[in-house]
Amino acid sequence: MTSVSYLLLIEDDDAIRTGLELALTRQGHRVASAASGEDGLRLFKEQRPDLIVLDVMLPGIDGFEVCRRIRRTDQLPIILLTARSDDIDVVVGLESGADDYVVKPVQPRVLDARIRAVLRRGERESSDSAAYGGLVIDRSAMTVTKDGQDLQLTPTELRLLLELSRRPGQALSRQQLLRLVWEHDYLGDSRLVDACVQRLRAKVEDVPSAPTLIRTVRGVGYRLDPPA
Amino acid sequence: MPRRARSVSWRRLSSLRVRLIAVFAAVALVTAVSASGIAYWLNRDAVLKRAQNASLNDFRGALTRTVSQLPLHPTCQDLSALAVQVASSGLAYDVVVVDESLPDCVASSDPIAFTVKQVPPALVAAVNKPRETGPGNPYAYHLYWQRVNLAGPYVVGGTKVAPDGPTAYMFKSLQNERADLNTLGWSLAIATLLALVGSALLAQGASATVLKPVRRLGDAARRLGEGKLDTRLDVEGNDELADLARTFNRTAESLSEQVAELSAREAQSRRFVADMSHELRTPLTAMTAVTDILEDEADSLDPMIEPAVRIVVSETRRLSDLVENLMEVTRFDAGTAKLVADEVDMADLIMSCIDGRAWYDAVELDAPRGILAVVDPRRLDVVFANLIGNALKHGGSPVKVKVRQDDDAGTVVVQVSDGGPGIPEDVLPHVFDRFYKADKGRARSEGSGLGLSIAEANALIHGGAITAANHPEGGAVFTLTLPLVQPPAPGPEEAR
């Protein structure tokens, strides 16, 4: 049972913001809200929430920019509110560092499920640590270090790495990873997986463009290859 | 096939080019032949007559001069001398002299070639026949001539030297004249032939000047028909063809303007619908956010208020679905619908569609695992939700879903069938039309009337298809066919 989570909602439309705040609060979350990207960033620094629900279409600084700025310093979970799933928005959003996205109009229970799933990704597991070359994954402490340096991973990136490393040498399809990591109801957007793998490689691999640890298996998905 | 070939060759025969050539050639032929013919005959007449008269007159003159030297009763020698003398004067002809009193005498200037035997009997008879003398005819015996073919064309002339004396015949060869006439004839024939050839070439040239613009017009019209509305013709000259070209250009211009206007209007209306749908999203998002709350609290409300709240909740959901569908439809119309494709196990996909809507007790699924297809899972989820939902709602149990792989066609075939009354025959062809609802009276049905049309569009965007039919044993059957592997999409590729 998770403790009450503190959410930051950044949405410019008054009615949507009020409605979502109401719904999320009823579902047991603590919600702070901001009407613009600038206000959102300010609140983020002041309040230190557990998760951010972020609308991509904001006046002033748009949602992607807010996401990027937050990611420079923090790896907390971010869920995007987007207008449509087959626009270029999603790809850009995922590349900016979001963990997941929901499409407006969103049913509060769906949003709630996603929020809880993302928060679960950060939960500790009682397992020992594993090492792959210079990469050390401490499952109990939920930290990953590379050559001694602490890696800043979002909960989604961390969970993805854990799931892949739990099955070394086994290829997992995108749909499998979506179910394991994102816990979507039914078959989801494979682009989420691709974007997350890309971000993970950028942080974990020696040469991200020539990955040796997290390999693409053409026609199947991704696989973690422990160094020989 | 033979019939086709015949009609094509008939068309060739009646084509403009052939007609022109035929006419020109006929004119040239008739003119040339008539001109040549007349020229030849006139010339022939004149040439022959000239040669004949010249030699006959000379013959007569020479005879008149030398006859006085002939004794009263000439010997054969005298006759020969006479022949030779007459023959050797002036023009080249041969002379034969005969006398009844010396039947064995062969008096000829060339005894080997010419004797009296070569003279045609009719001429001999005419020469020897005396005529009545009178006021118009002072002499009894005249000079007669005839043309014969000995070893070549000859004119033979004969006359009595003296009323009771010998008869002299002359032989004039017309070989030279004939040679000249032959040369003339050949020249005329060659000229006629050249005229024919020349006329054919002229006709070809004339037809080309007409046919080339006609062909250009034909090409331009075809290009216009193919949609290249900027096709224009160069206007050369001032004749009827130039007028035609100008008319064509004006027509093409007008057509392209109309099409541009129509396209602009269509684009504008599509943009409008898209913008509207987008704008509708914002209030709907806020309403959707609170409908759950209203629904949960409805029980504890005043019974007068509760139905009102429930109406707001359900209608908000309906409106949301409708706007979603409308947005999908505008995307398909505008051609901006994109495929987010991934390799998916079809059985898994259908299973999660059924599970996600808690239909597992109501649907019999017959789908072997391991049928992998490259599809957009979200879109197919929409398709299956629609087909299976319709089967459950409008059809009746048992609702069966069967999945098979067709290796020959490289496709996967999914059949959704129900045990209901089936689709009425008059409805069947319209079942995928937008806003077409089978039961017009059921205006409050859940569907927006767009479900099947969106399902069809989703199938098409995958390169597949959906068909609707009635099962012979009752109930409706919807068959979805999808290619197992997508053709490469033009959109942005997934980054690896």
HADDOCK unambig.tbl for C-alpha pairs under 7 A between the chains (distance, minus, plus):
assign (segid A and resid 15 and name CA) (segid B and resid 286 and name CA) 5.35 0.50 0.50
assign (segid A and resid 16 and name CA) (segid B and resid 285 and name CA) 6.05 0.50 0.50
assign (segid A and resid 16 and name CA) (segid B and resid 286 and name CA) 3.93 0.50 0.50
assign (segid A and resid 19 and name CA) (segid B and resid 286 and name CA) 5.40 0.50 0.50
assign (segid A and resid 19 and name CA) (segid B and resid 289 and name CA) 5.19 0.50 0.50
assign (segid A and resid 19 and name CA) (segid B and resid 290 and name CA) 5.41 0.50 0.50
assign (segid A and resid 20 and name CA) (segid B and resid 289 and name CA) 5.27 0.50 0.50
assign (segid A and resid 23 and name CA) (segid B and resid 289 and name CA) 6.27 0.50 0.50
assign (segid A and resid 23 and name CA) (segid B and resid 290 and name CA) 6.18 0.50 0.50
assign (segid A and resid 23 and name CA) (segid B and resid 293 and name CA) 6.57 0.50 0.50
assign (segid A and resid 86 and name CA) (segid B and resid 338 and name CA) 6.16 0.50 0.50
assign (segid A and resid 104 and name CA) (segid B and resid 285 and name CA) 5.98 0.50 0.50
assign (segid A and resid 105 and name CA) (segid B and resid 281 and name CA) 6.50 0.50 0.50
assign (segid A and resid 105 and name CA) (segid B and resid 284 and name CA) 6.27 0.50 0.50
assign (segid A and resid 105 and name CA) (segid B and resid 285 and name CA) 4.08 0.50 0.50
assign (segid A and resid 105 and name CA) (segid B and resid 288 and name CA) 6.47 0.50 0.50
assign (segid A and resid 106 and name CA) (segid B and resid 285 and name CA) 6.47 0.50 0.50
assign (segid A and resid 106 and name CA) (segid B and resid 288 and name CA) 6.81 0.50 0.50
assign (segid A and resid 106 and name CA) (segid B and resid 289 and name CA) 6.94 0.50 0.50
assign (segid A and resid 107 and name CA) (segid B and resid 288 and name CA) 6.11 0.50 0.50
assign (segid A and resid 107 and name CA) (segid B and resid 289 and name CA) 6.11 0.50 0.50
assign (segid A and resid 108 and name CA) (segid B and resid 289 and name CA) 5.67 0.50 0.50
assign (segid A and resid 185 and name CA) (segid B and resid 356 and name CA) 6.78 0.50 0.50
assign (segid A and resid 186 and name CA) (segid B and resid 352 and name CA) 5.53 0.50 0.50
assign (segid A and resid 186 and name CA) (segid B and resid 353 and name CA) 6.84 0.50 0.50
assign (segid A and resid 186 and name CA) (segid B and resid 356 and name CA) 6.57 0.50 0.50
assign (segid A and resid 187 and name CA) (segid B and resid 349 and name CA) 6.72 0.50 0.50
assign (segid A and resid 187 and name CA) (segid B and resid 377 and name CA) 5.97 0.50 0.50
assign (segid A and resid 187 and name CA) (segid B and resid 378 and name CA) 6.76 0.50 0.50
assign (segid A and resid 188 and name CA) (segid B and resid 377 and name CA) 6.84 0.50 0.50
assign (segid A and resid 188 and name CA) (segid B and resid 378 and name CA) 6.66 0.50 0.50
assign (segid A and resid 190 and name CA) (segid B and resid 342 and name CA) 6.65 0.50 0.50
assign (segid A and resid 194 and name CA) (segid B and resid 496 and name CA) 6.99 0.50 0.50
